[in-house]
Amino acid sequence: MTPGRLYYVMGSAGAGKDSVLSWVRENGASCGVVCAHRYITRPAQAGDEDDVALSPAEFELRERRGLFALTWRAQGLRYGLGKEIEHWLRQGVDVLVNGARDAFPLAQARFHDMVPVLITASRESMARRLRACGHETPEQIDQGFAFNDDDFAPAQALTIVNESSLPEAGEALLSAICRRA
């Protein structure tokens, strides 16, 4: 059996990474791709991305027991990808994971043949989306643009521009994955 491929999805705040992943989760079965849950030490919130909320103590217990394939820290929180993704990959399933740029080197060292995916959008679109969410101040939004996606372009990355419609961006990602299969 041919192993599946891991697609490590990254993107700046406001690029629409979580929305694109949600769209693929709902529409990706035709391509045989699944989206893995991400475990995070943050309380569950209504309308939040498809994360599994864990207490810091439970996260540490799972990490000590070897239940994560990959873990990282960002913005004072712990993030993890469950070992279940390794089983899925061995079964020939292509898996999308919600990653982070800061953890990309760790993921690359752990999953040598993974495909980096970068979800991008114009600064104007990202700022508009972030203002609409209301989670960040205008100053925080401006600070977030200090890190430019153009400065972070992993080799062999699939770049999906999320400018027009969500289905268009989701379909672009699915098409790229199906072509690689």
C-alpha contacts under 8 A as a table, 3 or more apart, distances in Angstrom:
res1	aa1	res2	aa2	distance
1	M	90	R	7.97
1	M	91	Q	7.21
1	M	92	G	6.58
2	T	90	R	7.75
2	T	91	Q	7.83
2	T	92	G	5.56
3	P	89	L	5.41
3	P	90	R	4.93
3	P	91	Q	6.21
3	P	92	G	4.19
3	P	93	V	7.01
4	G	88	W	7.33
4	G	89	L	4.36
4	G	90	R	6.44
4	G	91	Q	6.89
4	G	92	G	3.97
4	G	93	V	4.45
4	G	94	D	4.48
4	G	95	V	7.16
5	R	89	L	6.37
5	R	92	G	7.70
5	R	93	V	7.05
5	R	94	D	4.71
5	R	95	V	6.32
5	R	113	D	7.23
5	R	114	M	6.15
5	R	115	V	7.43
6	L	89	L	7.31
6	L	94	D	5.94
6	L	95	V	4.96
6	L	96	L	6.03
6	L	97	V	7.43
6	L	111	F	7.57
6	L	113	D	7.51
6	L	114	M	4.75
6	L	115	V	6.20
7	Y	94	D	7.51
7	Y	95	V	6.03
7	Y	96	L	4.65
7	Y	97	V	6.25
7	Y	114	M	5.79
7	Y	115	V	4.78
7	Y	116	P	5.86
7	Y	117	V	6.46
8	Y	96	L	6.09
8	Y	97	V	5.23
8	Y	98	N	6.48
8	Y	99	G	5.76
8	Y	107	A	7.99
8	Y	114	M	6.79
8	Y	115	V	6.08
8	Y	116	P	4.85
8	Y	117	V	5.73
9	V	17	K	7.51
9	V	96	L	6.84
9	V	97	V	5.93
9	V	98	N	5.20
9	V	99	G	5.36
9	V	100	A	7.50
9	V	116	P	6.21
9	V	117	V	4.60
9	V	118	L	5.97
9	V	119	I	7.24
10	M	17	K	6.92
10	M	98	N	6.68
10	M	99	G	5.42
10	M	100	A	5.37
10	M	101	R	6.07
10	M	116	P	7.65
10	M	117	V	6.10
10	M	118	L	5.03
10	M	119	I	6.21
11	G	15	A	6.03
11	G	16	G	7.64
11	G	17	K	5.83
11	G	100	A	7.50
11	G	101	R	7.59
11	G	118	L	5.52
11	G	119	I	4.84
11	G	120	T	6.13
11	G	149	D	7.58
12	S	15	A	5.48
12	S	17	K	7.84
12	S	119	I	7.62
12	S	120	T	7.07
12	S	144	G	7.93
12	S	149	D	7.11
13	A	16	G	7.33
13	A	17	K	7.96
13	A	126	M	7.04
13	A	130	L	7.41
13	A	144	G	7.38
14	G	17	K	7.73
14	G	121	A	7.88
14	G	125	S	7.41
14	G	126	M	4.12
14	G	127	A	6.61
14	G	128	R	7.94
14	G	129	R	5.51
14	G	130	L	5.42
15	A	119	I	6.19
15	A	120	T	5.17
15	A	121	A	5.12
15	A	122	S	7.89
15	A	125	S	7.55
15	A	126	M	5.39
15	A	162	N	6.65
16	G	19	S	5.17
16	G	20	V	6.09
16	G	119	I	7.14
16	G	120	T	7.76
16	G	121	A	7.92
16	G	126	M	7.86
16	G	162	N	6.74
17	K	20	V	5.22
17	K	21	L	6.16
17	K	119	I	5.84
18	D	21	L	5.08
18	D	22	S	6.09
18	D	49	E	6.05
18	D	98	N	7.77
19	S	22	S	5.05
19	S	23	W	6.20
19	S	49	E	7.98
19	S	166	L	7.30
20	V	23	W	5.08
20	V	24	V	6.22
20	V	166	L	6.43
20	V	167	P	7.95
20	V	169	A	6.64
20	V	170	G	5.30
21	L	24	V	5.04
21	L	25	R	6.02
21	L	35	C	7.27
21	L	98	N	7.79
21	L	170	G	7.46
22	S	25	R	4.95
22	S	26	E	6.38
22	S	49	E	7.64
22	S	50	D	7.63
23	W	26	E	5.25
23	W	27	N	6.14
23	W	28	G	7.98
23	W	166	L	7.42
23	W	167	P	7.02
23	W	170	G	5.98
24	V	27	N	4.96
24	V	28	G	4.86
24	V	35	C	7.66
24	V	170	G	5.78
24	V	171	E	7.80
24	V	174	L	7.07
25	R	28	G	5.65
25	R	29	A	7.82
25	R	34	V	6.55
25	R	35	C	5.80
26	E	29	A	7.68
27	N	30	S	7.06
28	G	31	C	5.52
28	G	32	G	6.45
28	G	33	V	5.51
28	G	34	V	6.78
28	G	174	L	6.71
29	A	32	G	4.84
29	A	33	V	5.90
29	A	34	V	7.16
30	S	33	V	7.80
31	C	174	L	6.94
31	C	177	I	7.68
31	C	178	C	5.78
32	G	93	V	6.73
32	G	94	D	6.79
33	V	93	V	6.37
33	V	94	D	4.87
33	V	95	V	5.74
33	V	96	L	7.24
34	V	93	V	7.32
34	V	94	D	6.45
34	V	95	V	5.05
34	V	96	L	6.21
35	C	95	V	5.69
35	C	96	L	4.67
35	C	97	V	6.01
36	A	81	L	7.59
36	A	85	I	6.93
36	A	95	V	6.59
36	A	96	L	6.14
36	A	97	V	5.39
36	A	98	N	7.63
37	H	50	D	6.24
37	H	51	D	5.57
37	H	52	V	6.60
37	H	81	L	7.06
37	H	82	G	7.66
37	H	97	V	7.34
37	H	98	N	7.88
38	R	50	D	7.27
38	R	51	D	4.90
38	R	52	V	6.13
38	R	79	Y	6.85
38	R	80	G	5.84
38	R	81	L	5.31
38	R	82	G	7.35
38	R	97	V	7.38
38	R	98	N	6.66
39	Y	51	D	5.67
39	Y	52	V	4.71
39	Y	53	A	6.05
39	Y	54	L	6.73
39	Y	79	Y	5.57
39	Y	80	G	4.93
39	Y	81	L	6.26
39	Y	82	G	7.44
40	I	51	D	6.63
40	I	52	V	6.18
40	I	53	A	5.23
40	I	54	L	5.88
40	I	59	F	7.80
40	I	77	L	6.93
40	I	78	R	5.60
40	I	79	Y	4.57
40	I	80	G	6.47
41	T	53	A	5.79
41	T	54	L	4.94
41	T	55	S	5.41
41	T	56	P	5.53
41	T	59	F	6.96
41	T	77	L	5.66
41	T	78	R	5.42
41	T	79	Y	6.86
42	R	53	A	5.60
42	R	54	L	6.67
42	R	55	S	7.19
42	R	77	L	6.97
43	P	53	A	5.55
43	P	54	L	7.25
43	P	55	S	7.73
44	A	48	D	7.24
44	A	51	D	7.86
44	A	52	V	7.35
44	A	53	A	5.36
45	Q	48	D	5.34
48	D	51	D	7.48
54	L	57	A	7.96
54	L	58	E	5.98
54	L	59	F	5.90
55	S	58	E	5.22
55	S	59	F	6.16
56	P	59	F	5.06
56	P	60	E	6.17
56	P	78	R	7.70
57	A	60	E	5.18
57	A	61	L	6.20
58	E	61	L	4.98
58	E	62	R	6.14
59	F	62	R	5.20
59	F	63	E	6.11
59	F	78	R	7.74
60	E	63	E	4.96
60	E	64	R	6.08
61	L	64	R	5.16
61	L	65	R	6.20
62	R	65	R	5.10
62	R	66	G	6.30
62	R	67	L	5.24
62	R	68	F	6.97
63	E	66	G	5.21
63	E	67	L	5.83
63	E	68	F	5.95
64	R	67	L	7.71
66	G	69	A	7.68
66	G	83	K	7.93
67	L	82	G	5.98
67	L	83	K	5.46
68	F	71	T	6.69
68	F	80	G	6.11
68	F	81	L	5.54
68	F	82	G	4.28
68	F	83	K	4.84
69	A	80	G	7.45
69	A	81	L	5.63
69	A	82	G	5.44
69	A	83	K	4.62
69	A	85	I	7.57
69	A	86	E	7.36
70	L	80	G	5.60
70	L	81	L	5.30
70	L	82	G	7.25
70	L	106	L	7.70
70	L	107	A	6.94
70	L	110	R	7.70
71	T	78	R	7.17
71	T	79	Y	5.50
71	T	80	G	4.20
71	T	81	L	6.46
72	W	78	R	5.91
72	W	79	Y	5.32
72	W	80	G	6.51
72	W	103	A	6.18
73	R	76	G	6.64
73	R	77	L	5.65
73	R	78	R	4.63
73	R	79	Y	6.10
74	A	77	L	5.44
74	A	78	R	6.57
74	A	79	Y	7.57
74	A	102	D	7.80
81	L	85	I	7.58
81	L	97	V	7.70
82	G	85	I	6.26
83	K	86	E	5.57
83	K	87	H	7.25
84	E	87	H	5.25
84	E	88	W	6.40
85	I	88	W	4.99
85	I	89	L	6.11
85	I	95	V	7.09
86	E	89	L	5.15
86	E	90	R	6.26
87	H	90	R	5.12
87	H	91	Q	6.28
88	W	91	Q	5.05
88	W	92	G	6.61
88	W	93	V	5.37
88	W	94	D	7.65
88	W	95	V	7.45
89	L	92	G	5.21
89	L	93	V	5.12
89	L	94	D	6.38
89	L	95	V	7.01
90	R	93	V	7.35
99	G	103	A	7.09
99	G	104	F	7.29
100	A	103	A	5.33
100	A	104	F	6.25
101	R	104	F	5.06
102	D	105	P	7.38
103	A	106	L	5.34
103	A	107	A	6.31
104	F	107	A	5.06
104	F	108	Q	6.01
105	P	108	Q	5.02
105	P	109	A	6.17
106	L	109	A	5.21
106	L	110	R	6.24
107	A	110	R	5.05
107	A	111	F	5.81
108	Q	111	F	5.25
108	Q	112	H	5.50
108	Q	113	D	7.84
108	Q	114	M	6.89
109	A	112	H	5.92
111	F	114	M	5.53
115	V	156	Q	7.03
115	V	157	A	6.40
115	V	158	L	7.42
116	P	154	P	6.83
116	P	156	Q	7.01
116	P	157	A	4.70
116	P	158	L	6.31
117	V	157	A	5.30
117	V	158	L	4.65
117	V	159	T	5.85
117	V	160	I	7.41
118	L	153	A	7.91
118	L	157	A	6.64
118	L	158	L	6.15
118	L	159	T	4.79
118	L	160	I	6.19
119	I	159	T	6.00
119	I	160	I	4.88
119	I	161	V	5.98
119	I	162	N	6.68
120	T	149	D	7.14
120	T	159	T	7.13
120	T	160	I	6.17
120	T	161	V	4.89
120	T	162	N	5.93
121	A	125	S	6.23
121	A	126	M	6.32
121	A	161	V	5.53
121	A	162	N	5.24
121	A	163	E	5.52
122	S	125	S	5.25
122	S	126	M	6.25
122	S	163	E	7.09
123	R	126	M	5.11
123	R	127	A	5.96
123	R	145	F	7.55
124	E	127	A	5.21
124	E	128	R	6.10
125	S	128	R	5.12
125	S	129	R	6.19
125	S	163	E	6.97
126	M	129	R	5.17
126	M	130	L	6.10
127	A	130	L	5.11
127	A	131	R	6.05
127	A	141	I	6.65
128	R	131	R	5.21
128	R	132	A	6.20
129	R	132	A	5.09
129	R	133	C	6.34
130	L	133	C	5.15
130	L	134	G	6.44
130	L	135	H	7.20
130	L	136	E	6.90
130	L	141	I	7.12
131	R	134	G	5.21
131	R	135	H	7.68
131	R	136	E	7.19
131	R	137	T	7.85
131	R	138	P	7.50
133	C	136	E	7.81
134	G	137	T	7.36
136	E	139	E	7.91
136	E	140	Q	5.73
136	E	141	I	6.28
137	T	140	Q	5.12
137	T	141	I	6.28
138	P	141	I	5.03
138	P	142	D	6.26
139	E	142	D	5.14
139	E	143	Q	6.21
140	Q	143	Q	5.00
140	Q	144	G	6.12
141	I	144	G	5.11
141	I	145	F	6.78
142	D	145	F	5.40
142	D	146	A	7.19
143	Q	146	A	5.43
144	G	147	F	6.41
145	F	148	N	6.14
147	F	151	D	7.50
148	N	151	D	5.44
148	N	152	F	7.02
149	D	152	F	5.05
149	D	153	A	6.95
150	D	153	A	6.30
153	A	157	A	6.82
154	P	157	A	5.48
158	L	176	A	7.67
160	I	169	A	6.42
160	I	172	A	6.75
160	I	173	L	6.46
161	V	169	A	6.51
162	N	165	S	7.12
162	N	166	L	6.85
162	N	168	E	7.80
162	N	169	A	5.19
163	E	169	A	7.74
164	S	168	E	7.05
164	S	169	A	7.67
165	S	168	E	5.22
165	S	169	A	6.55
166	L	169	A	5.22
166	L	170	G	6.07
167	P	170	G	4.98
167	P	171	E	5.82
168	E	171	E	5.17
168	E	172	A	6.14
169	A	172	A	5.06
169	A	173	L	6.40
170	G	173	L	5.21
170	G	174	L	6.23
171	E	174	L	4.98
171	E	175	S	5.88
172	A	175	S	5.16
172	A	176	A	6.21
173	L	176	A	5.20
173	L	177	I	6.30
174	L	177	I	5.10
174	L	178	C	6.05
175	S	178	C	5.08
175	S	179	R	6.09
176	A	179	R	5.22
176	A	180	R	6.46
177	I	180	R	5.21
177	I	181	A	6.40
178	C	181	A	5.14
